[in-house]
Amino acid sequence: MQIALLAGGLCASPAAFSQEAAPADHSTVRIAYLTQEVEHPPALSNLDEPPADEGLAGARLAVADNNSTGRFLKQGFALEAVTVPIDGDPAQALRDLAAAGHRIVVLDLPGETPGALARLPEAANLLLFNAGSTDDSLRNALCAPNLLHTAPDRAMLADALAQYLAVKRWTKWLLIVGTRPEDRLYAAAVKRSAKRFGAEVVEEKTWSEDHDARRTAQAEMPVFTQGKRHDVVIVADETGDFGDYVLYRTWEPRPVAGTQGLVPTNWHRAHEAWGAAQLQSRFKAAAQRVMSPRDHAVWAAIRAVGEAATRTRSTDPAALAAYIRGPDFTLAAFKGVPLSFRSWDGQLRQPVLLAADRSLVSVSPQDGFLHPKTELDTLGHDQPETGCRR
């Protein structure tokens, strides 16, 4: 097998591997990071090229953080990063990791792939973290007892936005949906949240791909957004095919939210409260760029392992997995409250940031949305409504 040395690690066929070792003479926790190359569709704008190390940079910082704490307990953390080519097989990559003795794997993969991997026979004794997919199905019908989620699902994101809009009394929504499958999934989450928090989707429209928003938005968007009276325009455009061109071009002067405009997210570059500025600066110094939501989801997964190792004084993967799933586990993730994993679907409870391009607007759950156990469970699928049968 031909191996070539590349920046950031070793590249091999069929997958790329990079390793970061734990300190010598420490008891070591091995953590694998598994991702896959994707072919990005043509973007309307080249202003925000996806970083080549997105996700991986979050993993590297988390391992460094774990080792910084772990050295006092003679604990070390080693990262092995595996990147599967576009035409490669993530399932085989996970099998290879399991065969090599890995028991903790962070999956930075889209769609329903994490759920499929969690059901492999070779994954039965693994602790898997989903840090890449927002699919609601992974927390419901496709959930698995060995799969935890540090990325928020679409239901959590939509609920966070809906709470804020309810507080503002912007309860009549015009929903504009793209044609991609993920856009329809986002729109479904938005409609669920509207019913949950007393809003109404007064009209739903589909923006077809035969429009070139760069050339036609000024003329077409005002006409397209005419219709029933609404307080806010909700956009479901996860790829960014047209959403940025809705802003400031609507027929009526209305705010835009959803995948563009006011965006619900687990992390944002403008977030500085609760010590987040310190994490932002450390990440920027290490990666030479700002931390993305994907980076933070990966970072949170690996930090959860480090926190469990500190609390249990153990590096045994089985002991760490049991503690992380248990009722005593909490994670400090620079979001104002301790985070924990829901027992019914493995989702990490966490506040959701509501941000514009350069500013943090609010944080959900909003004041006044109460819950008998924790207000964080007002975001996403609560235990009585879960479809997860683990």
C-alpha positions in Angstrom: 0.0 0.0 0.0 1.5 3.3 -1.1 1.6 6.0 1.7 2.4 9.6 1.2 3.2 12.2 3.8 0.8 15.1 3.7 0.2 18.2 5.8 -1.8 17.2 8.9 -1.1 13.5 8.8 -0.5 10.4 6.7 -2.6 9.8 3.6 -3.2 6.2 2.5 -5.6 4.4 0.3 -8.4 3.7 0.9 -8.4 6.0 3.9 -6.2 8.7 5.3 -4.8 8.3 8.8 -3.2 10.7 11.2 -2.1 10.0 14.7 -1.3 12.2 17.7 0.3 10.3 20.5 -0.3 10.5 24.2 2.5 11.5 26.6 5.0 8.7 27.4 4.6 6.7 30.6 0.9 7.6 30.8 -2.1 5.2 30.8 -3.6 6.0 27.4 -7.1 6.4 26.1 -7.3 5.8 22.4 -9.8 7.9 20.5 -10.5 7.5 16.8 -12.0 10.2 14.6 -13.8 9.0 11.4 -14.9 11.2 8.6 -15.3 11.1 4.8 -14.5 13.4 2.0 -17.5 15.0 0.4 -18.1 16.6 -2.9 -19.5 20.0 -2.2 -22.1 21.3 -4.7 -21.3 24.6 -6.5 -21.6 27.5 -4.1 -23.3 30.8 -4.8 -20.4 32.5 -2.9 -16.8 31.7 -2.5 -16.5 33.8 0.7 -16.7 30.9 3.0 -14.7 27.9 1.7 -15.1 24.9 4.0 -11.8 24.4 5.8 -9.9 21.3 4.9 -9.5 20.4 8.6 -13.0 21.2 9.7 -13.9 18.8 12.5 -10.4 17.4 12.7 -9.1 20.7 14.2 -11.8 20.4 16.9 -10.6 16.8 17.6 -6.9 17.9 17.9 -7.7 20.7 20.3 -9.9 18.5 22.5 -7.1 15.9 22.7 -4.6 18.6 23.7 -7.1 19.8 26.3 -7.5 16.2 27.6 -3.8 15.7 27.8 -3.3 19.0 29.6 -5.7 17.8 32.4 -4.8 14.2 32.2 -1.1 14.6 32.9 -1.9 15.3 36.6 -3.6 11.9 36.8 -1.0 10.1 34.6 -3.6 9.8 31.9 -2.8 10.3 28.2 -5.1 10.6 25.2 -4.1 9.5 21.6 -6.0 10.5 18.5 -6.2 8.5 15.3 -7.9 10.3 12.4 -9.3 8.3 9.5 -10.6 10.1 6.4 -12.5 7.9 3.9 -12.4 8.9 0.2 -15.6 10.0 -1.5 -16.0 6.5 -3.0 -14.8 4.7 0.1 -16.7 2.7 2.6 -17.1 4.1 6.1 -18.4 0.8 7.4 -15.1 -1.0 6.5 -13.2 1.9 8.0 -15.1 1.4 11.3 -14.5 -2.4 11.1 -10.8 -1.7 10.7 -10.7 0.6 13.7 -12.5 -2.0 15.9 -10.1 -4.7 14.7 -7.2 -2.4 15.7 -8.6 -2.3 19.2 -10.3 1.1 19.2 -13.4 1.3 21.5 -14.2 5.0 21.3 -14.9 6.5 17.9 -16.2 10.0 16.9 -18.2 9.9 13.7 -18.1 13.1 11.7 -20.4 11.8 9.0 -23.6 13.1 7.4 -27.2 11.8 7.1 -28.2 8.4 8.4 -24.7 7.0 8.1 -23.9 7.1 11.9 -27.0 5.0 12.6 -26.0 2.4 10.1 -22.5 2.1 11.5 -23.8 1.8 15.0 -25.8 -1.3 14.0 -22.7 -3.1 12.6 -21.9 -6.3 14.6 -18.4 -5.0 15.0 -19.7 -1.8 16.7 -21.6 -3.6 19.4 -18.9 -3.0 22.0 -17.9 0.5 20.8 -18.9 3.9 22.1 -19.8 6.0 19.1 -20.3 9.8 19.1 -22.3 11.4 16.3 -20.7 14.8 15.8 -21.7 15.4 12.1 -25.3 14.6 11.5 -28.3 16.7 12.5 -30.9 14.1 11.3 -33.8 13.7 13.7 -34.1 10.0 12.7 -30.9 9.2 14.5 -32.5 10.3 17.8 -35.7 8.4 17.0 -36.3 5.3 14.8 -32.6 4.9 13.9 -31.3 5.4 17.5 -28.8 2.9 19.0 -27.7 2.3 22.6 -24.0 2.7 21.6 -24.5 6.0 19.7 -24.4 9.4 21.5 -24.9 12.8 19.8 -23.0 16.0 20.4 -24.3 17.7 17.3 -27.8 19.1 17.9 -30.6 17.7 15.7 -32.8 19.7 13.5 -35.6 19.5 16.1 -33.4 21.2 18.7 -32.3 23.9 16.3 -35.9 24.6 15.1 -37.2 24.7 18.6 -34.6 27.1 19.7 -35.6 29.5 16.9 -39.3 29.0 17.5 -38.9 29.9 21.2 -37.2 33.2 20.3 -39.8 34.0 17.6 -42.5 33.3 20.2 -40.9 35.7 22.6 -40.9 38.3 19.9 -44.5 37.5 19.0 -43.5 36.8 15.4 -45.9 33.9 15.1 -46.9 33.9 11.4 -44.2 32.4 9.2 -43.6 32.3 5.5 -41.5 29.1 4.9 -39.3 29.0 1.8 -37.8 25.5 1.1 -35.1 24.4 -1.2 -35.3 21.3 -3.3 -32.7 19.1 -1.6 -33.7 16.3 0.7 -32.0 18.0 3.7 -34.0 21.2 3.0 -37.2 19.2 3.3 -36.0 17.7 6.6 -35.2 21.1 8.0 -38.6 22.4 6.8 -40.3 19.4 8.6 -38.5 20.3 11.8 -39.7 24.0 11.4 -43.3 22.9 11.0 -43.1 20.7 14.0 -41.7 23.6 16.1 -44.4 25.9 14.9 -47.1 23.6 16.2 -45.2 23.1 19.4 -44.8 26.7 20.3 -48.0 28.2 19.0 -46.8 29.6 15.6 -48.4 29.1 12.2 -46.8 28.5 8.8 -49.2 30.6 6.9 -47.6 29.7 3.5 -44.9 27.4 2.2 -43.1 27.9 -1.0 -40.4 26.0 -2.9 -37.5 27.8 -4.5 -36.7 25.8 -7.5 -33.1 25.2 -8.8 -33.9 26.8 -12.2 -33.5 30.2 -10.6 -30.0 31.7 -10.4 -30.3 33.8 -7.3 -27.1 35.8 -8.0 -28.6 37.2 -11.2 -32.3 37.3 -10.5 -32.8 37.9 -6.8 -33.3 41.6 -7.0 -36.2 41.1 -9.5 -37.6 37.8 -8.5 -37.4 37.6 -4.7 -39.8 40.5 -3.9 -42.4 38.9 -6.2 -41.7 35.4 -4.8 -42.2 36.5 -1.2 -45.6 38.1 -1.8 -48.5 36.3 -0.3 -50.3 35.9 3.0 -49.5 38.3 5.8 -46.5 37.0 7.8 -44.2 38.3 10.5 -41.0 36.5 9.5 -39.5 34.5 6.6 -38.1 31.1 7.5 -35.6 29.7 5.1 -34.8 26.0 4.7 -31.6 26.0 2.6 -28.9 23.9 4.3 -26.5 24.0 1.3 -26.8 27.7 0.7 -28.3 27.6 -2.8 -30.4 30.7 -2.4 -31.0 31.6 1.3 -28.5 34.5 1.5 -30.3 36.2 -1.3 -33.6 36.3 0.6 -32.3 38.9 3.0 -33.3 42.5 2.3 -35.2 41.5 -0.9 -38.5 40.5 0.5 -41.7 42.2 -0.7 -42.5 43.3 2.9 -39.8 44.5 5.3 -39.5 41.2 7.2 -36.7 39.5 9.2 -35.2 36.3 7.8 -34.3 33.3 9.9 -33.6 29.6 9.6 -30.6 28.3 7.7 -29.7 32.0 6.8 -30.3 35.3 8.5 -30.9 34.6 12.2 -29.4 31.0 12.5 -29.8 28.5 15.4 -26.5 26.8 15.9 -24.5 25.0 18.6 -21.5 27.3 18.1 -20.7 30.7 16.6 -17.6 32.9 16.2 -19.3 35.8 18.0 -20.0 33.7 21.1 -17.8 35.0 24.0 -19.8 34.5 27.2 -19.1 31.9 29.9 -15.4 31.7 29.1 -16.1 30.9 25.4 -13.7 33.7 24.4 -10.9 31.7 25.9 -11.8 28.6 23.8 -12.2 30.7 20.7 -8.7 32.2 21.1 -7.1 28.8 21.9 -8.7 27.3 18.8 -7.7 30.2 16.6 -4.1 30.0 17.8 -4.0 26.3 17.0 -6.0 26.1 13.8 -5.4 29.6 12.4 -9.1 30.1 11.8 -12.4 30.4 13.8 -14.1 27.5 15.4 -17.1 26.1 13.4 -20.2 24.3 14.8 -18.8 21.1 13.4 -15.5 21.7 15.2 -17.3 22.3 18.5 -19.4 19.1 18.2 -16.2 17.0 17.6 -14.4 18.9 20.5 -17.4 18.2 22.8 -17.3 14.5 22.1 -13.7 14.1 22.8 -13.8 16.4 25.9 -16.7 14.2 27.2 -14.2 11.3 27.2 -11.6 13.4 28.9 -14.1 14.5 31.6 -15.2 10.9 32.2 -11.5 9.8 32.6 -10.9 12.6 35.1 -14.0 11.8 37.2 -13.6 8.0 37.2 -9.8 8.1 37.5 -9.9 5.4 34.8 -8.8 4.9 31.2 -10.8 1.8 30.7 -13.2 2.4 27.7 -16.0 0.4 29.2 -15.8 2.4 32.5 -15.7 5.7 30.6 -18.7 4.7 28.4 -20.8 3.7 31.5 -20.0 6.9 33.2 -20.8 9.1 30.2 -24.1 7.5 29.8 -24.9 7.6 33.5 -26.8 10.2 35.6 -23.7 11.8 37.2 -22.0 12.9 34.0 -21.8 16.6 33.1 -19.6 18.5 30.7 -18.6 22.1 30.8 -18.6 23.4 27.2 -18.6 27.2 27.6 -22.3 27.5 27.2 -23.4 28.6 30.6 -24.8 25.4 32.1 -23.5 21.8 32.5 -24.3 19.6 29.6 -25.4 16.0 29.8 -26.6 13.2 27.6 -30.3 12.3 27.5 -31.0 8.7 28.7 -33.7 8.1 26.1 -31.9 9.0 22.8 -28.3 9.8 23.6 -28.6 13.5 22.6 -26.4 16.0 24.4 -28.5 18.5 26.2 -27.2 22.0 25.3 -28.2 25.6 24.9 -28.6 26.7 21.2 -27.1 30.0 20.1 -29.2 32.3 17.8 -26.7 34.3 15.7 -26.5 36.6 12.8 -23.4 36.7 10.7 -21.3 38.8 13.1 -23.3 38.9 16.3 -24.9 36.7 18.9 -28.5 37.7 19.2 -29.9 35.3 21.9 -29.5 31.9 23.5 -32.3 29.3 23.8 -34.0 28.0 25.8 -35.7 31.3 26.3 -36.9 32.5 29.7 -40.4 31.4 30.5 -40.2 28.0 28.7 -40.4 25.7 31.7 -39.8 22.0 32.1 -40.2 19.7 35.2 -36.6 18.5 35.0 -34.5 20.9 32.9 -35.3 23.7 30.5 -32.8 22.2 28.1 -35.3 19.5 27.4 -37.7 22.0 25.9 -35.4 21.8 22.9 -35.8 18.8 20.7 -37.6 15.5 21.4 -38.5 15.2 25.0 -38.8 11.7 26.7 -42.6 11.4 26.3 -42.4 12.1 22.6 -39.3 10.2 21.7 -39.4 7.6 18.9 -36.2 6.0 20.2 -36.5 2.4 21.4 -33.0 1.5 22.4 
